[in-house]
Amino acid sequence: MKKLAFAATLTASVIALAACTSDSDDDVVVETNVGSITQEEFYEELKDRHGESLLNELVTVQVLESNYDVDESLIDDEVETAKEELGEQFEMALQQQGIADEDEYREFIRIGMLQEAALTEDIEISDEEIQEEYERRNTEVNAQHILVEDEETADEVRSELDEGADFAELASEHSIDGSAEQGGDLGFFARGEMVPEFEEAAFDMDEGEISDPVNTQHGFHIIQVNEKREAEESLEEMEDEIRNDLAAQQIDQAEAQQKINNLMEEAEIDVKLEEFEDIFEPIEPAEPAEG
């Protein structure tokens, strides 16, 4: 769910407004025993409350769709990754983000990818940069840890380990993490799966090494690295993902906005609703302040 800011503005109201396409304005969309709501009433209320922002979003999406394509398999990958990470909490997580269901989530991802394609198409990423990032990502670490609340306890645990205590037994005894029952075992993990401080320490350690206390948002960790290995994905499998990630990191927000503005101008937008006729007029850059 980590797409660019534009996609995050997509709301259920966009879909509701787009759905108002029936031939008759008198169609009833809600009936109750105290009255009814017609499509025209619903449309006018949406227009009054959110019309400018929703119209802007709908037109921008249409412009992006006319210039760029999204590989459906990439959307599939994003959805599957989210399901694997969230498990049974997937649907609840969507609702917390204001996303009604999986279909709407796919649309959310698609729009984010369209925008990303527009904003990164002029950014060049070299093969050397991709190779370097692949090598950085291609290592997985198998580790155990002991998580405690304060540094004093962490120092005491570290001293016991120096004296020959068993790591798994200390994890079971002291760790406040859910992995304590497994002796602190975290299995294999790649970069990006742990909080930064933990990750930096673990990937810098050698096999068999035990860290000094590492402070993160969760508390103080003692880490033992058991094994390092290369990840199973090949460079060919990861190349597109790495290229996109590196390009996204180089997006300049001012240039990105100008790129979207240029695409909108090229579309020759003619708004037929009088109250919104000026919303796509280009905004002149502010003059720099004197002195």
N, C-alpha and C positions, 0 to 999 in steps of 0.2 A: 504493500500500500504506500510505497514511498515514491509516488510520482510527483511531477512538478506542480507548482502552486495552482496553475490554471485548472488542472483536472480536479483539484480539491474543491473548487467552487461549484462543481456540478451537483445539483440538488434534485430531490424528488420533484420539486416544482417545475424544473425544466421539462421533465418527462410529462408531468401533468399538463403543462401549457401546450406542449407539442401534440398531446393527445386530443386537443380540442379541434378536431378536423371534420366533425359531422356536418352534413349539408344544412341542417336546420339549427338556428340559434335558439329555438324554443325547446329543444330536446332537454328532458329532465335528467339531471345527473344524480340527484339525491331526492328521495321521497321520504317524508315523515308524516306522522298523524297531525302535525301542526303546520305543515306547509312543505313546499318543494323548492329546490334550487335548480334553475335552468343552466344550460351550458353557457349562455350569454352572460348570466350573472356571475358564474364561476370565472369565466374568461376575463370579465371586466375587473373583478376583484384581484385576480392574479396580475393583470396588467398594471393596475394602480399601485399595488404593493411592490412588485418585483419586475415590472415590465422592462425597464431599461437594462438591468443587469442580465435578465434571462434572454432578451433579444440579442444582446451582445454575445452571450455564450453560444446561443444557437447558430448565429451567423459565423462566428469564429470557428466553430466545429465544422461547419459546412465548407468554409474556405480551406481549412486544414485537410479535410477529406478529399478535396479536389486536387490537392498538390502532393499528398503523401499517402503511402499504403502502410498497413500494419500486418505483419505476419501472424496469422491466427495461432500458430504453434507457440509463439512467444507469449501470447495471452494465456494459452493453456498452461505453459510453464509457470507463469506468475500465480495463476489460480491454484495449481497443484502444490506449489511451494507454500502458499498461505495455508492451505488445508493441512499440509504435513506439520507446519509449525504450530497451528492453533488447535488441531484435532477437533474434539467435540465442541470447542469454544468458537469455531469458525463463524457460525451464523450469528452468535451473540456479538462477536467482534464487528461484524458488518453493521449490525443494527446500531452499535455504539458510535460508528462512524457516519451514521445517517444513510446507510446503504441498505435498500430493502431486501435484496436477495442476490444470488450468485449472478444472475443475468445482468443486473444493474452494476455489480462489481466488475464484470467483464467489460461493460461499456466504460466504466470509470478508468480501467486500465488502458483500454483502447485509446481514449482521448488523451491520456497522459503520454502514451507512446507516439501519437500523432504530433503532439506538441514537441516532444523530445526530438523527433525526427526533423522538425523544422529548425529547432534551435541548435542542433549539432551538425547539420549537413555541411557547414563550411569549416568545421574543425577537423584538422588533419591529425591522426594518431599514427605514429610510425610503427613498423613491425618490431623495432627494437623496444619501444615502450610496452607493446603488448607482451613480448617475450619476458621482459623484466617483471611485469605485473603478474604474469602467469606463474613464474618461478616463485614469486612472493606468496601467491595464493596456493600454490600446489603442494604445500607442506601441511600435513595434519599431525596433531599432537595428541598422544594418549596421556592423560594425567589424572592424578588424584589431588584433592585439596581438603584442607581443614579450615572451616570458616568460623571465626569467633567474633564477638562484638567489640572487643577493645584491644589495644596494642599490648597492654600488660599481659593479658591471657595469651596472646599470640607469641610473645617472647618466651613465656613459660613453656608453651607447647614446643617451640623451636628448640629450647634447651633440652627437653626430654628426648627429642629426636636426635640431638647431638650425642646424648648419652646412650643411644642404641635402642630406644623405644620403637615399637612397631607402628608404622604410619597408619595402617588401616585400623588398628585398635584405638589409637588416639583420635582418629576421625570419628569412630563410633562413639567414643566417650565425650568428646568436646565439641564436635562440629554442630553448628545450628542450621546447616544446609540439609536439604532433603536427601543428598547423596550420602549422608552419614551412615545410613543402614547398609550401604554397599562399600563401607570403608573409605568413603570420599571419592569413589571411582566416577569419573566424568566421561569415560570412553574416549573415542577420537573426536576431535573438533578441528574445524578449519578457521582461518582468519575471518573475522566479522561475526563470529557466533558468541563471543564472550565480551564483557565490558572491556574497554581499551586498556586499562591498567593491568588487568589480569592477562589479557592477550599478549601485551608487550613483554611481560615477564616470562610467560610460558614459552613463547616462540624464541626467546633469547637464551633459554636454558639448554643444557646438554641432557642427553638421556641419563637417568639415574640421579640427577641433581635435585636438591631440595632448596627452595627459595627462602629468603628472609621474609618477614611479614610484608604482604602487599596490600595496601589500603585501597579499597574501592567503595562505591556507594553502598555496598552490601555489608561491609565490615572489613575485617583483616583476614587475609588468606595466607596459609602456608601451602605451597604448591610443590608437588613432586612430579617430575616428568618421567614417564616410564618408557615411552617409545616415540619415535618420529618416523613418518613414512610419507611417500608421495601420494597425492590424491589420485583417484581413479580416472578422473576426467582428463581427456587429452587436450592439447592446445587447440586443436581444431574444434573440439566441442565447446570450449570456453571463449574462443576468439571474439565472437560477436558480442557476448556479454561484457567482456573486458573492454573492448573498443567503445561500447556505449557508455560504460561506467566512467572511463577516463575522459571521454568527450563531455559528459555531463558535468564533470568536475571543473571543466574549463569554460563553462558558460558564463559570459559577462551579462549581467541583468539588463544593463542599458542597451547593449547591442541586441539582446534577445527581444526586448520590447520593440525596438526599431524594426527588427525582422518581421514580427507579427504585424506591425503597422504597415510595412511595405506590402505584405501579402493582402491585407485588407484593402489597400488602395488599388492594387492590381485587379481586385474583384469587382470594382466599379459598383459599389453597393448603393442602391436607391431605395430608401426607406419610405414606404407609402403611408405610414401612420404619422400624422402631422406632429403629434406630441413627442415623437422620437426621431424626427427627421435629421437632427443634427448630431446624433450620438456617435456617428462614425467619422465626423469631421476631424481631420488631423489637428493635433495640439501643437502649437508652435513652442519650441524650446524656450525656456525662460532666459532672459538676458542676464549675463553675469553681473553681480552687484559691483558698483564702483567703489574704489577706495579700499 
